Amino acid sequence: MEQEKNYLPDDVLQKAASNPVKPASFELEGKIVKIRPFHTHDKAETQRLGRILYEASSGRALGGYYGDNEYDAEKLIWRYMLNGPYANFDEFEQCRMIEIEIERTFVVFDAATDSPIGIVSLMNHSSQNLRVEIGNTWYVPAAQGKGANRETVYLLLRHLFEELGYRRVEWRCDNNNIRSRKAALSLGFTHEGVLRQHMIIKGLNRDTAVHAALNTEWPDIKTKLETKLSEYSSA
């Protein structure tokens, strides 16, 4: 007996058919971070932010929010990224400030000081399947371990699932990146497997760990993330 086909609801199919190729541009704000598009019509502002982010991710001591101590940028930021560290701003601009058609890059700001503290991208966008990846993510050391990433991902997931109607959001990372793999699980993503010999990055083999969160799982993930985020506000 032929199995009955379970077609998706009309509103889901309509959304999939009308979803733009490039991820939407939007701004989000929480208690710890603000998220704004990196690229806007104000090219001077994009350049200004780019230069701040380049300096802040270079390992140099900048003072203020970023701290007075130098740090190992390769170890704390760039080791498992697709590129970086960068010898100069021109290299940074070529690698980090050019968007492809199926990607949207956002700057993450500290909500209290409005200081740019990192980057997050919506990438590998499959518009017709309502699927996207949160990736190319990094934060300056001064923002690490303080809830910035947790709230950034929470705000993005909430917007993607509740406002934009996505069905699947992925988190992919180098399988050797233990910190990123642990972060994915703590954020509610499910580990689905490893793509072996998936990429060649900086002359090295990369096996890619794949994690995902589904819209059907979002209510439970949301509750757990909100509980964890409340611990930062009460600390």
N, C-alpha and C positions, 0 to 999 in steps of 0.2 A: 504494500500500500504506500503510495507516494506521500511523503511528509508534507504537511501544510506549511506554506511559507508565512513567516511572521514578519510582515512588512512594518517598517518603522512608521511612527505617526506622521501625518502630513506636515505638521509644523516643523518637525525635525528635517524632513526631506526638503521643505521649502528653504529652511535656513541653510542647509548644505548647498543648495543650488544657487543661493544668492550671496554666499559668503565670499568676500573679496580675496584675491590671491595674496595680497600683502596683509599681515595682521593689522588689526585696527590700531589707531593712535588714540591714547587716552591718558589721563592723569589720575593717580590714586593717592590717597593720604591716610596714614595711620597715626598711631601715637609715637612710634619710633622712627618711621621713615616716610618720605614722600617719593613718589615715582612719577617721572616726567619723561616724555620722548626726548631722546638725544638730538635727533634731527628735526628742526622746525624751519619755518620760513626765515627765521632770524639767523643768518649764517654767522654773523659776528658772535652771537651768543653760543652757538655750537662750537666755534673755535675757542672761545673763552673756557667753556666747560672742558673741552678736549685737553687744553693745556693744563688745567688744574688736575684733571684725572691722570694725565701723563706724569706730572711731577709727583702726585700723591702715590702713584704705583711704581715709582722708580727706586724706592729704597732710601731716598734722601730724607733728611730731617727738615720738615717744613715749619714746625712750630704750630701753635694754635690747636685746633681740633686734632690735627694729624700727629702731634707729639714732637718731642725734641730729640728723639733718638733715631739713628739710621737703622735699617733692618734689611734682611736678605729677601729682596723682592722675588727672586727666582723661586725660593723655597716657599714663601708665604702666599704668593699670588700666582706666578706664571708656570710653575713646574708641570702641571697637567692641562694647561690651556693649549689651544690649537696653535698659538704663536706667542711671542714675547719671551723674555723681557726685550725692551727696545733700546737701541743705542742712542736714539734721539727722537724728537717730536715728529719729524717727517716719517719715520718708520711707524710710530704709533698711529699717526693719522692715516697712513695707507692701509694698515691692518685692522684698526679698531674703529675708524670713523667712516667707513664705506659700507653701506647696507646693500644687501642683495634683495631681489624682488620678493622672496618669500620669508623675509626676516624683518623684525622691528626691534630696534635697540632703545633701551630706556636707561636714564641716569637715576641712580638711587641717591637720595639726599638724607642727611640727618634731619629729622623733623624739628629738633630744638634749635639748631644753628643754621640750617639751610646749607650746610657744607656738602659738596658732592663727595660721596663715600664709596661709590662703586657702580657697576654696570650689570644689567640683566637683559637678556634678549628673548624674544619669542621667535623661534627658528624652526627649520624643517617643517614649515607650515603646509599642511594638506587641507586646503580650504574645503574641498568637496566632501571630505571625510570628517570634518569638524575635529581635526586633530592638530596639536601643536606641541612643541617642546620648549620647556624653560631651560635655557642654557647660556653658555658664554658668560657665566656669572662670576664676578669677583668683587671683593670688598677690601678696602685699605685695612691694615692691621688694627688701627684704632677702633674700627667698627666690628671687628670679628668677635664672636662670643657674647654679644650684647643684645641679641634678639633681632638684629637688622635683617638677616637672611630669613629668619622664620616669619617675620611680619611681611616682608616683601613677597614671599611665596604665598602666604595666606591671602594677601590682597589680590595677587594675580589669579590664584585659583578661584577665589570668590567671584571676581569679575568675569573670568573666562566661562565658568560653569553657570553662574546665575544670571549674568547680563548678556553674554554673547552666545550662550547655548552650545558650548563645546562638549563633546562626548568623551574625549580622551586627552590628557595632558601628560607628556613624557618628561622624564629626567634621565639623561644619559651622561655617563662619565667614563673616564679611563678606569678599567677594572683594578688598576693598582692604586687608585685614589681612594684609600680607605675612608678618609674624612668625608668625601663627597658621598660615598655609598652609605655611610652611617647617617649623614644628613638627610638623604632621600628617604630612608626608612623612618627616621624620627619625624619627618614632615608628612607621613602618611602614604607615601608612594609604595607600591608593591614591586619587589624585585621579580622580573620576568625571565631573566636569563642573561647570557653573555654572548655577544657577537665576536667570535674568535677571528683574529687577524683581520679586524674590521677596517683599520686605518693605518697609515704611516704618518706619524707626527714627529717633526723635528728629527727625522732620520731613524726613529724608533718604531717598533711595532706597537700598536694599541689594540688591545681587546676591550670592547666597549660593553659596560654593564648597562642594562636597560631596565628602567623602572617606569611605572605608570600609575596614574590616578584616573579613575573613571567618574563620570557624572553620577552614576548610581552609588558610588562610594563617598561622594562629597559630603553629604550630611554628617556622617560619622567622623570623617577627617576634619571637617569644620569645627565640630564640637571639641575634639581633642586639641586642635591648634589654638582655639580660643582659650581653653583652659591653660595651656602652656604659656600663652602670651600674657595672661592675667598675672602670672608669676613675676614677669618683668615689671609690670606697673605697680605691683605691691612690694617689690624689693626695695 
